[in-house]
Amino acid sequence: MPQAATVASATTGQGKPPGRTGWLLLAPLVAWALAFVVAPAVIMLVYSFASRGTLGGVVYDFTLDNYRSVGDPVYLQIVFRSIGYAALTTAICLLSGYPVAYLIGRADERWRNLLLMAVMVPFWTSFLIRTYAWVTILKSEGLLNSLLIQLRFIAEPLEMLYTPGAVVLGLVYTFLPFMILPIYTSVEKLEGALIEAALDLGAGPLRAFSRVIVPLTSPGIAAGVLLVFVPALGIFAVNDILGGGRVDMIGNIIENQFKTARNWPFGAALGTSLLLSFAAIYFYVNRRQGAAAVR
């Protein structure tokens, strides 16, 4: 049996190290990662241990004061608020995106591409234009208030813009496709025979969904949660536009440190802390997926 496995591996080329052609094909990706991922992370790490100069410059010494400041209760409160908004956004995207992804994944092939295109249509327009469109919709004299007044559901305009609800709405609208697409990929690979077998063996629809469909689509769920939670935690444009500066999140604090306060070392320490948190979340989810696969 081991000999057969060795022969099969040699025949298919599995386990073989990449040759010169393989490395040449990987070279653009490696160069891109080094230039736009590794190098900025290293620069940010170096800045995080530096000090702020008297005129807003950077003094390249070694200090942990920036990381001590990250633990300040004021900033911790903003971090916890950001985590709460990101978690709420992820939960809403999951609850609303899973049915859509399942519908697309189980739809007839002639409709599948059309439904996928409908999900991708928002990406055809600039992110900032789409976000500013919500300002037009949510403001006191906007489309939504005008419609509600015309229908006599309300007597006077509601204050919807520059509120936490508007920020969460903007985050959900921005990141919902990032939840739908990976779950759709898992649903598309789902064997219908397994669901039919569960129903034939006496499982009801809810039991078949919780015991068969959800576990088999869990890789897509995990990928969608990561793709939504991580950028929702660090984004600042949606909060600036729809929150009007009243809803501070960690992304806004980092932006202000680099743009307004001119305290690059502290901003770098905040960014490095976020980066390490993202890495920890990724490795935790990846480890859980590996443990589930072993079971």
Stockholm file with secondary structure:
# STOCKHOLM 1.0

chainA/1-295         MPQAATVASATTGQGKPPGRTGWLLLAPLVAWALAFVVAPAVIMLVYSFASRGTLGGVVYDFTLDNYRSVGDPVYLQIVFRSIGYAALTTAICLLSGYPVAYLIGRADERWRNLLLMAVMVPFWTSFLIRTYAWVTILKSEGLLNSLLIQLRFIAEPLEMLYTPGAVVLGLVYTFLPFMILPIYTSVEKLEGALIEAALDLGAGPLRAFSRVIVPLTSPGIAAGVLLVFVPALGIFAVNDILGGGRVDMIGNIIENQFKTARNWPFGAALGTSLLLSFAAIYFYVNRRQGAAAVR
#=GR chainA/1-295 SS CHHHHHHHHHHHTTTCCCCHHHHHHHHHHHHHHIIIIIHHHHHHHHHHTSEECTTSCEECCCCSHHHHHHTSHHHHHHHHHHHHHHHHHHHHHHHHHHHHHHHHHHSCHHHHHHHHHHHHGGGGSCHHHHHHHHHHHHSTTSHHHHHHHHTTSCSSCCCCTTSHHHHHHHHHHHHHHHHHHHHHHHHHTCCHHHHHHHHHTTCCHHHHIIIIIHHHTHHHHHHHHHHHHHHHHHCCHHHHHHHTTSSCCHHHHHHHHHHTSCCHHHHHHHHHHHHHHHHHHHHHHHHHHHHHHHC
#=GC SS_cons         CHHHHHHHHHHHTTTCCCCHHHHHHHHHHHHHHIIIIIHHHHHHHHHHTSEECTTSCEECCCCSHHHHHHTSHHHHHHHHHHHHHHHHHHHHHHHHHHHHHHHHHHSCHHHHHHHHHHHHGGGGSCHHHHHHHHHHHHSTTSHHHHHHHHTTSCSSCCCCTTSHHHHHHHHHHHHHHHHHHHHHHHHHTCCHHHHHHHHHTTCCHHHHIIIIIHHHTHHHHHHHHHHHHHHHHHCCHHHHHHHTTSSCCHHHHHHHHHHTSCCHHHHHHHHHHHHHHHHHHHHHHHHHHHHHHHC
//
